[in-house]
Amino acid sequence: MDRQAKAVVCREWGQPVQVETITVEGPKRDEITIKIAACGVCHSDLSATTGKIPYPPPLVLGHEAAGVVVEVGEGVTAFKEGDHVVSTFISMCGKCSQCVRGRPVLCENARKAMFNLPDGTVRTKGADGEPLNVFGACGVMAEFATMHVDNCVKVDETVPMQNAALVGCAVMTGVGAVFNTAKLEPGSRAAVFGIGGVGLNAIQGCVTAGAEMVVAVDSNPAKLAMAKEFGATHTVNINEVEDAAKAVKKMTGGVDYAFECVGAGPVVEQAYKSLGRGGTAVVVGVADPKDKTSLTTLTLPADERTLKGSWLGSARPQHDFPRILGLYKAGKLKLDELVTRTYPIEEAAQAFDDMVAGKNARGVIVFE
């Protein structure tokens, strides 16, 4: 059945987001409709409004959400009405070489569902009936969303929705970069460059994995203080030192792992330069397509350093999301503390402004 829903929509790059009433169509084969309870406000959503992520408007934003299944389509057996689910913007065909080797984040067919569902269509329409694209095959910054079953993960119903939602992006990206991409070893020294929602999760991922030292690097004193609350042992304010990489190396002797959580070439360079011999730098942030990184090539073989990327924490969503929530329930990961402020959907523009101003670890839009 069709449902009316308030949704946050990008109508034009470079313009403020709008809250509109849209129509969300019922599910087709292998799809489900979800009543959204909470949706995180992510920098990637912001990048879609500026054109940095070039999804064509009009676009329903949102990719990091949790909700309850209210309708299932033909052929759906893995979900039923009442199930609690978390969205994932990772589309996977299950058949390409990357999917079959357990790397769904690298699915060779994922680009078919960047701003629509895997069949190339959408279930969202504006007031005048025109199709609305959806961020990452999700479009979950809305009261309802219809998605393919592969973009949903069933989760524990006892986890608060606003906490579960964050696993769909920020938590998975940061913690996964540590666990899955870097495979950080206990007793290691680590540095995290950029202390936003993802950076905080990289920090607590390092702590959970058993890092001996965790250095948080940022320019915002409030964020550095928050980093300490999430387990950072040391901090570096880039406004107080001439060279952040040298400051980190002086403090640690060179880290074993560095995580870049900003998405900027110069920060990648700093993260790489902070490494000790044999160290690994992981680029987590999403940079502008024109951005470039420079490094001294000889250091790769001479110091046996590694520079690698991490997309959504190298996630296997159906496996990793429940695993992360299990760590939260066991008291080994902080999720409650990540939610700095909640907003009704009518205050979506304010939530984006607060994110840009660096006021929140994570702002979350909650629905009645």
N, C-alpha and C positions, 0 to 999 in steps of 0.2 A: 504494500500500500504506500501511497505517497504521503509524506509528512511535511508540514511547515516547520521551519527552524530558523532561529536567529543564527547568523554566521558572520565571521570576520572575513572581509573580502578586500583584496587588492584590486582596484579598478585601473590604476595607472602607476607605472614605476615613478618613484620619487614623490608620491603623494601619500597623505595619511591614510591609514586603513579605515574602512567603513564597516559599520554593523548593519547588515541587511537581513530581511526575511526572505529566505530562499525555499525552494522545494527540493526535498530529498526523496528520490524515487525508491521504491522497495527493491529488494535484492533479486538478481537474476541467478542463473546457475552458478554454484560455487561462490556465492556472495552472502554476506550477512549485513543486517542493519543494526547499528549500535546507538543507544541513547548515551551520549557523552556526559560523563560526570565531572571530569577535570581535564584541562589541556595546558601544558607548559608553554610559556612564551620563550622561544628560542631565537638566537641570533640568525639561524638559518631562515626562519620566517622573515626576519627583518631583511636579510639579503635578497629574498624573493620580492620584497616591495621596492627595492632599489634597482633591481636588474642585475645585481652581482651574481645571483643565481637566476639565469634567464628563463624562468618559467613564464609563459605568456599570460597576461591578464585578459579577462577577469579571472581571478584565482581565489578559491577558498583556501585560506591559510590553515596551518596546523598539521603536525605530524607526531606529536608527543602527547598521547592522551590515553585515558582509561575510561571504560564505560561498561554498560550491560547490554547483552544481546537482546533485542526485542523482536527480531524476525530473521528467519533463515530461508535461503533460497533453495531451489531444486538441487538435489545431489549432495547437500551438506550433511555430513554425519559427525564431524569432529566438534561441532558447536550446537548448543541448544539454547532456547530462550531462557534468560536468567543467568547465563554464564558471565563472569567478569573477564574482560579482555583488555589487553594493552595493544595499541597500534604500533606498527613498525613500517617505516618507509622503504624497507628493503623488499623489493619484489624479486622473486626467484622462480625460475621456470622448472627447476628440479631435474632438468635433462641435459643441460650443457656441461662441458668439461669441468667448469668451476663448481657448479652445484653438486655434481656427483662426487667431487673430491672434498666436499665439506666446506666450501668457501662461498656460501650464498651471497655474501656482500659483493662479490665480484661477478655475479651472474652475467653472462654474456648477452642476455636478452632483457636485462633490467631497464634499459633505456626506452623500452616500449611503454613503460608505465611510470614516466617521470612526473607527468601532470595530468594523467588520466588513469583509468583502470587497465588491467592487462589486456582486455579485449579492444582497447583503443577508444572506448567511449567513456562517458561520465554519467552519474546518477543525480547530478546537481543542476538546477536551473534557477535563473534569476527571476525577478518579478515579471519581466516581459517574455519569459519562456526561453531566453537564450541560454545555451549550455555554459556552465562555469567550470573551468579547470580546477583540479584539486592538487594541492601540494603533496608530492611524493606518493601518489595513489591513495592518499589519506583524506585530506581536507577535513580534519577533525576539530578545528577551532569553530565548532558549531554544535547546536543542540542534538543533532542527529548526523550520522554518517553511514553511508553504505560502501562497504569495501570487499575486496576479494578475501577469501579465507586465509590466503598466504600472507596477508598483511595484518593479521591479527594473531595474538598469542593468548591462550587461556591462562589465567593466573589465580592465585589463592584469593578467595573471597574475603578473607579476614584482613587483608592489607588495605589501609585507607586509600581511596581512589586517587587523591592528590599526590600521594607518595608513589603509588604504582605507576602513574602516568609518566613520571620522570625517568623511569627505566627505559621508556621507548626511545630516548635520545641521550640526554645529558649524562645519566648514570652509566648507561651501557657504553657510551663513547669514552668516558674517562676511565672507568674501571676496566673496561675491556682492553683499552690500549695497554694497560699494565699487565693484565692477566693473559690475554690472548695474543696480542701483537708482540710486546716486548718479552713476555714470559719472565718477568722480573724474579731474580733469585733472592732468597732470604739473606739478610746481612749486607745488601747492596746499598750504595749511595745513589740518591736520585734527586733530580731538580725538575720542577714544573714551572714553565714559563707561561704566564697568563692565568689569573685566578678568577675565572668566571665559573659558571655552573659546571662546565666540563673540567676545568682545572681543579676545582675542589674535589671532584670525583676521582681525578687522577691521583690527587694527594691521598685520599683515603684508600684508593686501590693499592698505592705503594705501602701504606701502613699495614693494610690487611695482608699483603703479600710478604711482609716481614722486612721491609727496608730499614736499615740502621739509621740513615740520615735522609731527611726529605727537606729540600730547600724550595721555598715558594718565592717566585720572582714576579713582581708586578710594580706598578707605579702608584697604586691606590692603597693608602695605609689601612683603610677599613677592610679591604679585601685581604690584605696580608694578615690582619688580626684574625679574620675569619679562617684563614688558612691554618693558623695555629690551633684553632678550635677543632679543625678537621684532622689534625695530626702532624702538621709540618713542624719539624724540629728547629728550622732556621728560616729566616726571611731575608730577601734582598729587595730594597726599594730602588728601582732603576734611576730615580731622580736624585739619589744620594750617593751614587758611585759613578765613576767615569766609564767603566766597562762592566756590564753585568756578568758576562762570561768569566772575566778575570776574577771578579768578586766571588763567584761560585767556586772557581778552581782554588782560590786561596783558602776558602772555607773548608773545602772537601778534599783537596788534592786532585780533583777531577772526578766527575760523577760517572757511575757505571751506566746510568740511564738518564736521559733528558727527554722531557715531553713538552712539545710546543703546542699550546692550546689557544693560539691567537689567530693564526692564518695570515702570516706576513713574512715575506722573505727575510728581512733583517732579523726577525726574532728566531727564525729557523737557524740562521747563521750563528746567533748567540747560543742557542741550545746546543748546536753541534760543537762549537768552540769550548763549551763548558765540560765536554767529555774528557775522561782520562783515557789512557791507552786501553784498547779493547772495548770501548764504550759504544752504546747504541743510542742514537737520537731518533725519536719517533715523532713524526709530524701528524698532529691530530687536527689542528685548525684548518678551516676551509678558506683558502686564499683566493684572491681575485685571479681569474684565468691568465691575466697578463703579468702577474707577479712572478719574480724570479729570485733564486737563491744562489749565492756564490760561496764557494768553499775552496780551501787549498787541497787540490786533488791528491797530492802526495800523502796527505794524512790518512787517506783511506787505506792504502796498503801498508804504509810505514807504521801506523798506529793500530792497524786492523780495526778501525772504527766502522760503524754501520749507520747509514741513514735510510730510514724506511718510513712508509706511510701507514696510517691506520684509519680505515673507514668504518664508522660506527663501532669502533673497538673490535674489528674483525669478528663481528657478531654472527652467531648462529641463533637467531632470536628465539626459536622454539625451545632451545636448550638453555641458553644463557639468561633469558629474562626470569624464568622461575628460579634458576640458581642464584641470581643476584637478590631476588626477594627472599630467598632462604637465608642468605647472609644477613639481610636486614632483620629478619625475624629472630635470628640468633644473636642479635646485638653487635654484629661485626661491621655493619655499614650504617652510616647516618643518612636517613631519608627525611625524617621529620624536620631536621634542622636546615635542610636545603630550601624548604618552602619559606621564603622570607615574607611574602605577602600574597594574598589571594585577591582576585578581582571578579566582579560580575562582568558578563560579556559586554555590557554597555560601557565599561571603562577600559576596553581593549586598547584604545589609543594611548591612554595613560600608562598601561602596562608596558607598551613598547617604549614610551618615553622614559620610563623608570629604568628599563633595561639598558637603554643607550646611556643613561646617566650613571650606570653602575651601582644602582641602589639595592639591587636584589641578588642573592645567590641564584634564586629562581623565582620568578613571578608565575603564578598559576591562575588561569581563568577557571572558575568553578561554576557549575550549572545546577539549577534547582532539580 
